[in-house]
Amino acid sequence: MAAPLYNLYTADCEEHLENSALNPPKINSIPVPVMMFSYGNFQWLQAMVFAIEQINGNPGFLPNITLGFHIYDSCMRMQRALEGTLWMLTEQKQPIPNYRCRGESPLVGIVGDAVSFYSVLIAHVLGLYGYTQISYFSTNPVLSDRNQFPSFFRTIPSDDFQARGLARMVIYFGWTWVGLIAADNEYGQQGIHIVQQELVKAGICIAFSETVIKNEGIPNARYIAKVIKHSTANAIVIFSSEIILSPLMDELVQQNATGKIWIATESWSTSSLLSAEKYSSILSGAIGFAIHSEDMPGFKEYLTVSPPAIITQDIFMKEFWERVFNCAWLDGESVPASRNDTPKACSWHEKRAIHGSFYNELINPRVTYNIYSAVYALALALQDLHSCMPGRGPFQQGTCANILDFKPWQLLHYVKRMRFPHASTRGQFFDSEGNPPARYDIVNWQQDGAGALMHVKVGLYDSSAPAVQTFTIRNSAIRWAAGSTQMPASKCSPSCPPGTRMAAIQGKPLCCFECAICPQAEISNQSDSIDCSTCLWNMWPNERQDQCIPKTTEFLSYEETLGVTLASASIFSSMIPVAILGLFFHYRNTPIVRANNRSLSYLLLLSLTLCFLCSLAFIGYPTPEKCLLRQAAFGITFALCVSCILAKTIMVVIAFNATKPNSDMRRWVGPKMSYMVISVGTFIQVILCFSWLIHSTPFSEYNTHTHPGKIIVECNEKSPIAFWCMLGYLGVLATISFIVAFLARKLPDNFNEAQFITFSMLAFLSVWISFIPAYLSTKGKYMVAMETFAILTSGSALLCCIFLPKCYIILLRPEMNSREHLMGRGKSHTIDIQ
């Protein structure tokens, strides 16, 4: 197994280190020119060796098989990365393409490289031969292309996953007005592009998107700092490395751009450079993704308790020990070349100093754990290959691969289908693009008591979990800027309270809105509603328009003042004609009663009583029965009443003309003529009303449109034409009566009833002509009240104009109640109409 490790030494390297497949594995050191020792890369190396030794020490894991390794440093040079790859494939110091001098142990796979650029180069070569390559730190999304890199895998998620995860974090916290900052490299531009796509897709608006240009230095940083400071967006996603980001942070400190929420990528979320105290006022409260880590039991002890014999044989451990404890193993060749002074001799007693806080500062378990997982991935695939049952294998005709002589593509088959059963990598696997599930620790930058920044783990992001469990965040553990536990908002516009909706402002992003009050019949019962919802037909918004309440039911009720007044007036008015009828009956033989057609007067008084009483049908709850009968009752009773008046008018004319000598009118004098006029006049109205009831039956309904907020219980007349025909017919009868009475008003009788009929019809017509516009301009109970009032008024006009003068004579001027006075002096034509 080979593991090219990125930047183990930063100076040029001219040799490689190798370890043959022996048990136990040993590192044979060859002197390497060294300029600077990297503690981080040293622990990466030790993690790989630790995993291999752990596997080899497990008797149940790959029995009778011992894993070995080669270590090769690319030294941040493309030529060295390619050279190391070919060397591991050919096992020749001078690589010969397509030729391999195979030793005793087959090459299982490659762990590395750390840099995506070099991993792309290596993956192109390894993909040709089908050798498995697993990177622990290459996050470039292009490496997920299986057409170009069919044998590439990684134990760190692709930047695609990180970018989508950061966008989901923004959505999780409810920030809708977001700024974006990215480095001017492939990492920053690709990542921020995906973040922007996901945010826009979720309806989140971008306040600004700026690029940190490394070569432009301070001017670029100063410009971006001003944009950030003056923007109303508080949440800012930064896709950049710590080195590129530090000039911008310096400028933000100078401009005192505090109070922002920084969303960090894994490349700087645990940065020791940006955790300096000078940035604490700016970066306190930052939150972001960090590479997921888990504990590797025994690794601390493995790193710190190596016996002196192993230390002096291992050039890496030896260098590590000398750098950490500022000493030298006095074997004549181990004193670091960079030191001018003479160091003290190393001994075994220094190991005590590595425990405690120093170990915690030295060991970074995040990338180290990815290397550990990569080694186990290859080992588990190798075990699956070794456990194959002949006849049940995955290859042609159920064959299995030979563990001592397998083809690279055969092991690749198992890597693609591999699952991690052991506890430290539980549930991990490679998807179809060679990526593991995206797991990130969520870290929050918090200040300790001394003001220093700490990276506190507050949650986990797991893309393989169900949607509702993707984020596991302890919100109570988060500390935002200035140590606040209240999550800051990042919105272009303030929240719209219930009862309003968000209305877009022309020329601005959708997240910039104004709060518009919901339309009259609609509500919104939560903050920041996009639309208002309509209440049910029997509900209506309250004053704040944040909930629906039952509508009030309205009709002309007996329990309200208007209804009581009209009902009382109706009953009282109906009693007056009854009283007059009693008076007329008592004085039935007097001339004034006999002279004005006594039987028609009785019938007219009864019909007026019915007219007054029919108005009661318009008051109270409009039941179906009331709706069916009230207009018909009104039309028929008034038709009877007006027909009686028409008959009286006609009889007055006939009676006068019948007194003339040799008049043919005498044969028409009598009650039959009157009853015929009344019957015909009333029958026509009955036909109209019954036709209306049969063909367009009125019904009770709930009117929710006329008056918002109210349910008007009313009668639907069904056919307005029928209603106006019925009312129009009454107008025709009244007009005919008015014309006849008007023409007969100057007949020579002292008490000519035609004059009073003329006034009564004039009043009657005036009431109903005035009623038409008033009726059409009112709605609901007031429309019903208007018709009821018209009935009472018109009935009262008829009663007063026709009968009040007669009552006055009967009760107050009995001397005028004589035949002589009625006929006038010198008049001999006397006709008594009974």
Number of C-alpha atoms within 10 A of each C-alpha: 22 22 27 24 24 23 20 25 22 17 15 16 18 11 14 18 16 18 17 18 19 13 13 13 17 18 19 12 16 12 12 15 14 16 13 12 17 14 18 17 17 20 24 24 21 20 25 24 23 20 21 22 18 14 20 21 14 10 10 9 15 19 11 8 18 18 20 24 24 18 20 25 24 27 20 20 15 15 12 18 23 16 18 24 23 23 19 22 25 18 18 14 13 10 17 14 10 9 12 15 10 12 10 10 16 15 22 23 25 27 24 27 28 22 19 19 15 21 25 19 17 24 27 16 17 23 19 12 15 21 24 25 28 32 26 25 23 24 25 20 18 14 26 21 13 15 10 15 24 23 28 28 30 28 28 27 23 24 23 20 21 25 24 20 25 26 23 19 20 22 16 10 14 15 20 27 28 25 26 22 21 25 22 18 15 11 19 20 17 19 27 29 17 19 25 22 14 19 22 14 10 13 13 23 22 20 23 16 18 18 20 24 17 16 9 9 13 15 12 18 23 19 14 20 22 14 16 24 17 9 15 17 24 23 26 25 25 27 30 25 20 18 14 17 21 15 18 21 21 19 20 23 18 11 13 13 17 18 18 23 25 24 24 24 26 21 18 21 25 22 14 12 12 20 21 14 15 15 18 23 19 22 30 27 28 24 27 27 28 25 24 21 17 13 11 15 9 10 17 15 10 13 17 17 13 13 9 15 8 13 18 18 14 17 19 18 20 18 22 18 22 19 16 14 17 13 20 22 21 14 9 7 10 15 20 18 10 9 8 8 7 10 16 14 14 17 14 11 7 13 14 10 13 18 12 9 9 11 14 12 8 13 17 15 22 16 22 25 25 26 30 25 24 25 25 20 25 24 22 22 22 21 18 16 23 18 14 17 13 12 12 12 15 17 12 9 10 12 14 20 19 12 17 11 11 15 17 18 15 18 24 24 17 19 25 18 13 19 17 17 12 11 8 16 17 10 13 21 20 19 14 13 20 25 23 20 20 22 24 24 22 26 26 30 28 25 24 10 7 7 14 16 24 18 21 18 19 20 18 20 24 18 19 14 13 9 9 7 13 17 20 14 17 12 13 9 13 23 22 24 24 16 14 11 14 12 15 17 18 22 21 23 15 13 17 21 19 21 26 28 26 24 19 16 12 9 7 10 15 18 20 20 20 16 20 14 20 23 15 12 19 22 27 27 18 16 15 19 21 15 14 22 17 17 17 14 15 16 19 24 25 17 10 16 22 21 19 22 16 16 19 12 14 17 21 25 17 17 9 10 11 16 21 16 11 21 23 14 18 22 16 13 21 24 16 17 24 16 12 19 21 13 15 23 14 11 14 16 13 16 19 24 24 19 22 21 20 22 17 20 21 20 17 24 25 18 23 29 24 21 28 29 24 26 26 20 20 28 22 16 18 22 15 15 12 20 22 20 18 18 23 21 20 24 24 25 24 28 29 28 29 29 27 27 30 27 23 26 29 19 23 26 18 20 22 19 17 21 16 12 9 8 11 13 15 17 10 14 20 16 16 10 16 23 16 13 18 23 16 13 23 23 15 14 23 20 13 18 22 13 13 23 19 9 11 14 16 22 17 19 16 16 19 17 11 11 12 14 21 20 24 23 20 25 24 18 19 16 14 12 11 18 18 12 15 24 19 13 18 25 19 13 19 25 19 17 27 26 17 19 28 19 14 21 20 12 16 12 18 13 19 20 23 28 20 22 27 25 19 26 29 20 20 24 19 12 18 21 13 11 17 15 10 15 17 10 10 13 16 19 19 16 17 20 22 18 18 23 18 21 24 22 18 23 25 22 19 25 20 17 20 22 20 14 13 21 18 11 14 20 10 10 11 13 9 15 17 13 15 15 15 18 19 16 10 7 11 10 15 17 16 14 17 16
